[in-house]
């Protein structure tokens, strides 16, 4: 029987939303749409969701093959979240990729790495160390719905929010992500020493 926990779903949804940073990617999405002519929003969203769910299920098995447990991975993942948060707060670029290849903009770079990128996949396994799988899957679905809506309405959103609005949202989610990274680090480092 599935036992869904609203608090876990809300937290996992916010963490994934902050890591995916689809609002902050609106200018890039618009640029890709202008160059490629069209981005298939539904296709990009479905591909990203499939990648995320598959990694959520087999990511831990991959870790076992190389001799790492989920707590160790979660500690490493907390560092990635920490640096992603710094990117968002300080408006610097550490490891985000931009691609000029727009012939298949729907899959690359929209589905991967903008939505289901390395930071997102690391975050999924980090969340798995803390939360129930069902709650994480619901959080993925909620985020994919949001991603789909934003991909569909990116031109309108940019006009409504403006550059300052997008920057403010990025910084707010950056601070939230930074706090979550610290929490994940402290809880999982304690597990390792226990």
N, C-alpha and C positions, 0 to 999 in steps of 0.2 A: 504494500500500500504506500502511495506517495504521500510524504508529509512535507508540504510546502511551508517554508518559513518566510513571512513577508519581510522581516528585517534582513535576512540573508539575501533575498531577491533584490531588495532595494539597494543594499550596499554593493553587491556584485554588479548590478546594473549601472550604478554610478561610477564604479571603478572602471568597468569596460567602456562606458561612455567617455570618461576622461582620457583613457588610453587611446581609444580609436580617434578621438578628437575630430569628429566629422564636421563640427561647426567651424573649427579652425582651418579645415581643409576646403571650405567653400571656395575661396579664391582659386585654388589649384583645380578643383572640379570644374569651375567655370572656364578656366583657361583650357583644360582638356576638352571640354564640350565645344569650345570655339574652334579648336584645332581639328578634332576628330569629327565634328559635325553632329554626333549623337552619342550619348552614353545610355546603354540599356540598363535602367535603374533596377528593374526586377531581377534581371540576370546577374548583375553585379552583387546584389544583396543575397540571392540564393547561393551563389558560389562562395561568398564570404562566410555565410552561415554553415555550409557544408564543411568547409576547411576548418572552421572553429570547433564544430561538434566532433569531427573526426579526431582532431588533435587533442581535444578534451578526453576522449576515450583511449586513444593509443599512445598519447604523450608519456604517460606514466610507464607503460611497457617499454618504450624506447629508453627511458631513464634507467629502468632495471637492467636492460641489456648492457648499459655502460657503467653500472654500479653506483648510481646516485639515487638517494631517496627523495621523496617529495619535499620534506622539510629543508633539505640542503638546497634543492632547486628553488624553493620558496624564498630562501634567504638571498640567493643569487637574483631571483626575480624582483625582490624588493629593491635591489640596487638599480635595476633597469627602470622600475617605476619611479624611483628617486630622480634619476637623470631625465626621464621623460617629463616629470613635474618641473624640474629646473628649466627645461626647454620652454615649457609653456609659460612659466612665471617670468623668466628673464628674457624671453623672446630671442633665444639663441638656437642654433641648429647643431645637434651633436651627431645624430644618426638617422635622420629621415632622408629617404631617397626621393628624388624627383626624376621622372622619366620623360624624355622627349619622344618616346615611341608611342604615338597615339593611334596607330592602326588598330590596336586591340585595347583601347583605353578602358573598356568595360571590365576586362579581366585583370589586365595589368596597366596602370597601377591602382585602379579603383578597388577591385576585390582584394588584390594583394599587391603591394603592402599597405595601402592606405587604411583599409578596414581590418583585414585579417593579417596584420603585419607581425614582425618578430616580437614587438612589445606586447601586442594583444595575445599572441600564442603563449608567451611566457607568463602573462598575467593569468590566463586560464588555468595553467598548472599551479600557479601560486594560489589562486582562489580555491582550487581543488583540495589543497592542504588544509583549508579552513572551513569550507562550506560543503553542503550536500550537493551531489551531482544534479539532481532535479532542479534545485534552486538556481544553479549556474546556467542550466539549459534555458530556463525561463528568462534569465537575465540576457542571454544571448539572443533569444527571440525578440525581446523588447528592444534591444539595441539594433537588431537588424530591421525592425519595423521603422525605428527612428531614422536609420541610415537610408532606407528606401524613400521615406518622406522627404528627407533633406536632399537626396539626389534628384528627386522629382521636382522639387521647388527651389533649387539652389539659387537661381537667378533672382527670384522674388525675395528670398531670405537675405541675400547680399544687399539688395536695395533697402529693405526694412531695417536691418541691423547696422549697416554701414561698417566701415573699417574699425571705428572705435568700439562699437557694440561687440563685434567678433573678438577684438583684443581683450575686452573686459571679461567676456565669457571664458576665454582661454585661461586668463589669470585666475579666475575663481576656481575652475576645475583643476588648475595646476596646484593650488594650495590644498584642495581636498585630496588630490592624488598624493601629494607629499606627505600628508598626515597618514594616509592609508599605508604608504610605503614604510613609514616608521613603525606603524602598528604590526604589519606583516613581519618586519625584521625582528622586532622584539619578541613576538609570540613564538616565531619559529626558531629563533636562536636559543630560546629557553628549552624548547623541545629537544634540540640537538644536545644540549648539555645535560638534560635529564636522561 
